[in-house]
Amino acid sequence: MVQQIMYPAQPNSPQTELSAAITDTDTTIPLVSVAALPSGPNIATIGSDEMAEVVVYTAISGNALTGVTRGFSGTTAKSWGAGVKVARYLTSYDYEAFRLNILDARTDYVRSPGFGLDSGTANAKAITLNPPATSYEVGMGFAFLNNVENSGPVTINVDGIDDAYLRDSKGNNLTAGKLKADCVYSVRYNGEVFILQGEGGGLIPKLPNLIKYGSFENTGAASGAVYSNAQAKFGSYSLAITCPTGQLESTVTMGDLVTITAAHQYYISVWAYSATAGVSVQAYARTAEPSVTATLNTANTWTFISGILSFASSSTSYPRLDNNTPNTTIYFDGFMLIDLTDAYGSGNEPTQDEMDAIVKQNGGWWDTNLSAMTTNFNPPAAGEILASKVAFVNGNKVVGTMVRRTGGEFAGYERAVQVASSSGRVHLYAYPGAYIDTTADQGGGKFGVFADDANFISSNFPSDKNVFGLQGSMPRRGVYTPPISVVVDNTSSGTTFVRIPTGAYQDVSGVGYPEINIPSTSIASAAGITSGNLRSGVTYLGVTGSLTPRQYATGTVTVTPYDIVIHGLAFRPKGFAAHLPENINYRMAYRETDIGFAFGIVNNAEGQGYATDFVLYDDGFSAHSTYGQFFFSGGGGSNMTYTWEAWN
């Protein structure tokens, strides 16, 4: 609902009169004096009984109201005579504006976040606000008491309007256990989803705000204060302190006493707003120094002011706020004072920056009666917190010891301390620590752990395999692969060398028995096997022989002095030889192409000299000595035995 305009009142409602008559359509109304009416825009009443007319005027010019709207707020425009009374009375419009704006403020969950209870399930939150919300608006906010711990991404439905996702501050869906049971969480709507504000948490009474009603909703919270709804950081009101011209400062003290303990550390914070840049403000834990001083450098912006104070002596006094800039108004809201030594113990007090983070994480302010602050239901140990970081666990300060891993040899990568593997898996064991992504890393937005192995190269993997992103380049050899070369060692070692191409000698499924395809002619060539080395009709290693073999026969024969005769051979000889073992001088040899020797030298088969004739038959041969010279004297008998050989 749109807020209604609320026009300023006029103290005691003084009266003036019409200086001339007007009709029911006149939009300029002449008055005897305009001093009785507020400056425009505003409303005025003409007449003083139940027939009166309420008008709205935009401005005052001279002694006349201008830009007048007649018959406003259900009244009737009329003609009026000179002398009729005119005043700024409290009207029905004023009351309705108050009422409607109050109702609107209660349901304006953008400027005034609400609180509700969750009655839903683990991952589907059902929130009931009072008064109920009617729609989701950008900036709408509320806190809720969570009912059941979530187990995954979460949706929220407020007063039955619609389901909307609840996401963390980075826009991610919530992980399991993000929302704890019986903890309070704050959310804001960004136009599409609800965003979790901070981490939420339970209530612990360790950090009470010593300043009661520090959001200034209670008009008795401060002495001599002016409460304003012109600006408000929390709730509907703020504390307005105006420093008049010629005055060095204006001071407002809080309405409740605060006891200050000597040597304790006190955290003090407040939000301040001014339409003027460069104004100076001060916040005191008690009416006297020390204080926290700040300058508001930006106009029309709420500025967070904080500090830590310590006191030499104990006292009971009133906290106070100062405006130190003449002719300005400063609005204050969310005033806090916390005894850190009481909360954390001497020597364990958080720093100002740490307290600023805690306060802002929990909404920027909390009241004494709330005493709300985030806590951990499963508190971390020092080794679970980053080194140099500080957490406050149930009121105790814990300094982290966890090493942050940022990469050694390569930005964004840490070398694994140990590597192991099993079938289909590599195990990289990393050093303990926080593996947080760094800018300018090599991991594409992800932190990595790496290990080196000189054998992890593409040439060690078949070309049809991709192992952890590394594409293999080793050729996949088929079922039959030709060799590069074949070499046969013809020495006594008899070794054959076959050079094959590099590659994976398996079938495409990675199993089987692929073969090297070596042509027989390649082996024969390497071994020097030709057709002329093989018997005619024989084929070996693809080579068919063309060699006709020599036929041979040998034996003994008993001869007469005149004849040597051999028959029964399986071939026709082309030559023969015979000799007498007892006397080597008795020998002969014959070939078709020339004449042998012994028994004289002859030139042809007809024989001369010793008249020896040689004859070749299809199955043997014969030799004839005309003079009976196949015997030698002293041979010892009528017959002698010769050893013969025949060949073709």
Residue pairs with C-beta under 8 A, 6 or more apart in sequence:
1 100
1 103
1 104
1 107
2 104
3 101
3 104
4 96
4 97
4 100
4 101
5 41
5 97
6 94
6 97
6 98
6 101
7 38
7 41
7 42
7 43
7 94
8 38
8 42
9 38
9 88
9 90
9 94
10 36
10 37
10 38
10 87
10 88
13 87
13 88
13 89
13 90
14 35
14 36
14 87
15 36
15 85
15 86
15 87
16 31
16 32
16 33
16 34
16 35
16 36
16 37
16 85
16 86
16 87
17 31
17 32
17 82
17 83
17 84
17 85
17 86
18 29
18 30
18 31
18 32
18 46
18 80
18 81
18 82
18 83
18 84
18 86
19 30
19 31
19 32
19 63
19 82
20 30
20 82
21 79
21 80
21 81
21 82
22 29
22 30
22 79
22 80
23 79
24 70
24 71
24 77
24 78
24 79
25 70
25 77
26 68
26 70
27 66
27 67
27 68
27 69
27 70
28 64
28 65
28 66
28 68
29 46
29 55
29 57
29 64
29 65
29 68
29 86
30 63
30 64
31 37
31 63
31 64
31 65
31 86
32 63
33 63
34 60
34 62
34 63
34 64
34 65
36 86
36 87
36 88
37 44
37 60
37 65
37 86
37 87
37 88
38 88
39 59
39 60
40 57
40 58
40 59
40 60
40 65
40 66
40 67
41 56
41 57
41 58
41 59
41 67
42 56
42 57
42 88
43 54
43 55
43 56
43 57
43 72
43 73
43 88
43 91
43 93
43 94
44 54
44 55
44 57
44 65
44 86
44 87
44 88
45 52
45 53
45 54
45 55
45 86
45 87
45 88
45 89
45 91
46 52
46 53
46 54
46 55
46 78
46 80
46 84
46 85
46 86
47 53
47 80
47 84
47 85
48 85
48 87
51 78
52 75
53 70
53 71
53 75
53 76
53 77
53 78
53 80
54 71
54 72
54 73
54 75
54 91
54 93
55 65
55 68
55 69
55 70
55 71
55 72
56 68
56 69
56 72
57 65
57 66
57 67
57 68
57 69
58 66
58 67
58 68
59 65
59 66
59 67
60 66
70 77
71 77
72 93
73 91
73 92
73 93
73 96
74 92
103 131
105 111
105 112
105 236
106 112
106 131
107 131
107 132
107 133
107 134
109 129
109 133
109 137
109 140
109 141
109 142
110 137
110 138
110 139
110 140
110 141
111 232
112 235
112 236
113 141
113 142
113 143
113 186
114 129
114 130
114 133
114 141
114 142
114 143
115 129
115 142
115 143
115 144
116 127
116 128
116 129
116 130
116 142
116 143
116 144
116 145
116 158
117 127
117 128
117 144
117 145
117 147
118 125
118 126
118 127
118 144
118 145
118 146
118 147
118 148
119 126
119 128
119 147
120 126
120 127
120 147
120 148
120 157
121 148
122 148
122 149
122 150
122 151
122 152
123 150
123 151
123 152
123 153
123 154
123 155
124 154
124 155
124 157
124 163
125 144
125 146
125 147
125 154
125 155
125 156
125 157
125 166
125 179
126 157
127 142
127 144
127 156
127 157
127 158
127 159
128 159
129 142
129 158
129 159
132 159
133 140
133 158
133 159
133 161
134 159
134 161
135 161
136 158
136 161
136 162
136 164
136 189
137 189
138 189
138 190
138 191
139 188
139 189
140 188
140 189
141 186
141 187
141 188
141 189
141 197
142 158
142 186
142 187
143 184
143 185
143 186
143 187
144 184
144 185
144 187
145 182
145 183
145 184
146 179
146 180
146 181
146 182
146 183
146 184
146 185
146 200
147 181
148 181
149 177
149 179
149 180
149 181
150 174
150 176
150 177
150 178
150 179
151 176
151 177
152 173
152 174
152 175
152 176
153 165
153 173
153 174
154 165
154 166
154 173
154 174
154 178
154 179
155 163
155 164
155 165
155 166
156 163
156 164
156 165
156 166
156 187
156 194
157 163
157 164
164 189
164 192
164 193
164 194
165 173
165 193
165 194
166 174
166 187
166 193
166 194
166 195
166 196
167 173
167 174
167 193
167 194
167 195
167 196
168 174
168 178
168 195
168 196
169 195
169 196
169 197
169 198
171 193
171 195
174 196
178 196
179 185
179 200
180 200
180 201
180 202
180 377
182 202
183 200
183 201
183 202
183 377
184 200
184 201
184 202
184 203
184 372
185 196
185 197
185 200
186 196
186 197
186 198
186 200
186 363
187 194
187 195
187 196
187 197
188 194
188 195
188 197
189 195
197 363
198 361
198 362
198 363
198 374
199 361
199 374
200 374
201 362
201 372
201 373
201 374
201 375
201 376
202 375
202 377
203 370
203 371
203 372
203 373
204 371
204 373
204 375
204 394
204 395
205 371
206 343
206 371
206 373
206 394
206 395
207 338
207 343
207 358
207 371
207 373
207 395
208 338
208 368
208 371
209 336
209 337
209 338
209 365
209 366
209 367
209 368
209 370
209 371
210 258
210 319
210 337
210 338
210 339
210 368
211 254
211 256
211 258
211 319
211 335
211 336
211 337
211 368
212 221
212 254
212 255
212 256
212 367
212 368
212 369
213 220
213 221
213 255
213 367
213 368
214 221
214 270
214 334
214 335
214 336
214 365
214 367
214 368
215 233
215 234
215 235
215 237
215 333
215 334
215 335
215 365
215 367
216 222
216 225
216 227
216 235
216 237
216 238
216 239
216 332
216 333
216 335
217 235
217 236
217 237
219 225
219 227
220 255
221 239
221 254
221 255
221 256
222 239
222 252
222 253
222 254
222 255
223 252
223 253
223 254
223 255
223 318
224 252
224 253
225 239
225 240
225 241
225 252
226 239
226 240
226 241
226 242
227 237
227 238
227 239
227 240
228 237
228 238
228 239
228 240
228 331
229 236
229 237
229 238
230 238
230 240
230 331
231 238
231 240
231 273
231 331
231 333
232 238
232 331
232 333
233 271
233 273
233 302
233 333
233 334
233 364
233 365
234 271
234 333
234 334
234 364
234 365
235 333
238 273
238 331
238 332
238 333
239 252
239 321
239 331
239 332
239 333
239 335
240 329
240 330
240 331
240 332
241 250
241 251
241 252
241 321
241 322
241 323
241 329
241 330
241 331
241 332
242 250
242 323
242 328
242 329
242 330
243 249
243 250
243 323
243 324
243 325
243 326
243 327
243 328
243 329
243 330
244 250
244 326
244 327
245 326
245 327
246 326
247 326
248 324
248 326
249 282
249 322
249 323
249 324
250 322
250 323
251 320
251 321
251 322
252 320
252 321
252 322
253 287
253 318
253 319
253 320
254 318
254 319
254 320
254 335
255 318
256 318
257 316
257 317
257 318
258 285
258 286
258 316
258 317
258 318
258 319
258 337
259 314
259 315
259 316
260 266
260 285
260 286
260 311
260 314
260 315
260 316
260 317
261 311
261 314
261 339
261 341
261 342
262 311
262 312
262 313
262 314
263 310
263 311
263 312
263 341
263 346
264 310
264 311
264 339
264 340
264 341
264 342
265 308
265 309
265 310
265 339
265 340
265 341
265 349
266 285
266 308
266 309
266 310
266 311
266 337
266 338
266 339
266 340
267 306
267 307
267 308
267 336
267 337
267 338
267 340
267 352
267 355
268 283
268 284
268 285
268 292
268 306
268 307
268 308
268 309
268 319
268 336
268 337
268 338
269 283
269 304
269 305
269 306
269 307
269 334
269 335
269 336
269 355
269 356
269 359
269 365
270 281
270 283
270 305
270 306
270 321
270 332
270 333
270 334
270 335
270 336
271 302
271 303
271 304
271 305
271 332
271 333
271 334
271 364
271 365
272 281
272 294
272 296
272 302
272 303
272 305
272 330
272 331
272 332
273 296
273 300
273 301
273 302
273 303
273 330
273 331
273 332
273 333
274 296
274 299
274 300
274 328
274 329
274 330
274 331
275 299
275 300
275 328
275 329
276 296
276 299
276 325
276 328
277 296
277 297
277 298
277 299
278 295
278 296
278 297
278 325
279 295
279 296
279 323
279 324
279 325
279 328
279 330
280 293
280 294
280 295
280 296
280 323
280 324
280 325
281 293
281 294
281 295
281 296
281 305
281 321
281 322
281 323
281 324
281 330
281 332
282 291
282 292
282 293
282 294
282 321
282 322
282 324
283 291
283 292
283 305
283 307
283 319
283 320
283 321
283 322
283 335
284 290
284 291
284 319
284 320
284 321
284 322
285 291
285 309
285 311
285 319
285 337
286 311
286 315
286 317
286 318
286 319
286 320
287 317
287 318
287 320
288 317
290 309
290 310
290 311
291 309
291 322
292 305
292 306
292 307
292 309
293 324
294 303
294 305
296 303
296 330
297 303
302 333
304 356
304 360
304 364
306 352
306 355
306 356
306 359
307 352
308 340
308 349
308 351
308 352
308 355
319 335
319 337
321 332
321 335
323 329
323 330
333 365
334 364
334 365
335 365
336 359
336 365
336 366
338 355
340 349
340 350
340 355
341 349
343 395
344 350
344 392
344 395
344 396
344 397
348 396
348 397
349 397
350 358
350 390
350 392
350 397
351 390
354 390
354 392
358 373
358 374
358 392
359 365
361 374
362 372
362 373
362 374
366 372
366 373
375 393
375 394
376 391
376 393
376 394
379 393
379 394
380 391
380 393
380 398
381 398
382 398
382 399
382 400
382 401
382 402
383 400
383 401
383 402
383 432
384 400
384 402
385 391
385 398
385 399
385 400
385 401
385 402
386 400
386 402
386 404
386 434
387 400
387 401
387 402
387 403
387 404
388 399
388 400
389 399
389 400
390 397
390 398
390 399
390 400
391 397
391 398
391 400
392 398
402 432
402 433
402 434
403 431
403 432
403 433
403 434
404 433
404 434
404 436
405 414
405 430
405 431
405 433
405 434
405 435
405 436
405 447
406 412
406 436
406 438
407 413
407 414
407 438
407 441
407 447
408 414
408 415
409 415
410 442
410 450
411 438
411 440
411 441
411 442
412 437
412 438
412 440
412 441
412 442
412 443
412 446
412 447
412 448
413 441
413 442
413 443
413 447
413 448
413 449
413 450
414 430
414 431
414 435
414 447
414 448
414 449
414 450
415 449
415 450
415 451
415 452
416 428
416 429
416 430
416 449
416 450
416 451
417 429
417 430
417 431
418 428
418 429
419 426
419 427
419 428
419 429
419 451
419 453
420 426
420 427
420 429
421 427
426 451
426 468
428 449
428 450
428 451
430 449
435 447
435 449
436 447
437 443
437 445
437 446
437 447
438 447
441 447
442 448
456 467
456 470
457 470
458 470
458 471
458 472
458 473
458 474
459 472
459 473
459 474
460 472
460 474
461 467
461 470
461 471
461 472
461 473
461 474
462 472
462 474
462 475
462 476
462 503
462 504
462 506
463 471
463 472
463 473
463 474
463 475
463 476
464 472
464 476
464 508
465 471
465 472
466 472
474 502
474 503
474 504
475 501
475 502
475 503
475 504
476 503
476 504
476 506
476 508
477 501
477 503
477 504
477 505
477 506
477 514
478 507
478 514
479 507
479 512
479 514
479 515
480 514
480 515
480 516
480 517
481 500
481 501
481 503
481 505
481 514
481 515
481 516
481 517
482 516
482 517
482 518
482 519
483 498
483 499
483 500
483 501
483 516
483 517
483 518
483 522
484 499
484 500
484 501
485 498
485 499
486 496
486 497
486 498
486 499
486 518
486 522
486 523
486 526
487 496
487 497
487 498
487 499
487 526
488 495
488 496
488 497
488 523
488 526
488 527
488 528
489 495
489 496
489 497
490 527
490 528
496 523
496 526
496 527
498 516
498 518
500 516
505 514
506 512
506 514
507 514
519 542
520 541
520 542
521 541
521 542
521 543
523 541
524 530
524 540
524 541
524 542
524 543
527 541
529 540
529 541
529 543
530 543
531 543
531 544
531 545
531 546
531 547
532 545
532 546
532 547
533 545
533 547
534 540
534 543
534 544
534 545
534 546
534 547
535 545
535 547
535 548
535 549
536 545
536 546
536 547
536 548
536 549
537 544
537 545
538 544
538 545
539 545
550 647
550 648
551 570
551 571
551 573
551 647
551 648
552 645
552 646
552 647
553 569
553 570
553 571
553 573
553 645
553 646
553 647
554 643
554 644
554 645
554 646
555 566
555 643
555 644
556 641
556 642
556 643
556 644
557 564
557 565
557 566
557 578
557 641
557 642
557 644
558 639
558 640
558 641
558 642
559 630
559 639
559 640
559 641
559 642
560 628
560 630
560 639
561 625
561 628
561 629
561 630
561 631
562 624
562 625
562 626
562 628
562 630
563 622
563 623
563 624
563 625
563 630
564 578
564 622
564 623
564 630
564 642
564 644
565 620
565 622
566 576
566 620
566 621
566 622
566 644
566 646
567 617
567 619
567 620
568 619
568 620
569 619
569 620
569 646
570 619
571 619
571 648
572 616
572 617
572 618
572 619
572 648
573 616
573 620
573 621
573 646
573 647
573 648
574 591
574 592
574 616
574 647
574 648
575 589
575 590
575 591
575 592
575 646
575 647
575 648
576 589
576 590
576 616
576 621
576 644
576 645
576 646
576 647
577 587
577 588
577 589
577 590
577 596
577 644
577 645
578 587
578 588
578 589
578 623
578 642
578 643
578 644
578 645
579 586
579 587
579 588
579 598
579 642
579 643
580 586
580 587
580 632
580 640
580 641
580 642
580 643
581 641
581 643
582 635
582 640
583 632
583 635
585 598
585 632
586 598
586 599
586 630
586 632
586 642
587 597
587 598
588 596
588 597
588 598
588 599
588 612
588 614
588 623
589 596
589 597
589 598
590 596
590 605
590 614
590 621
590 623
592 616
595 601
595 602
595 603
595 604
595 614
596 614
599 609
599 610
599 612
599 625
599 629
600 608
600 609
600 610
600 612
601 609
602 608
602 609
602 610
602 612
602 614
605 613
605 614
605 615
605 616
606 613
607 613
607 614
607 624
607 626
610 625
610 626
610 627
610 629
611 625
611 626
611 627
612 623
612 624
612 625
612 626
612 629
613 623
613 624
613 626
614 621
614 622
614 623
615 621
615 622
615 623
615 624
620 646
621 646
623 630
630 640
630 642
631 640
632 640
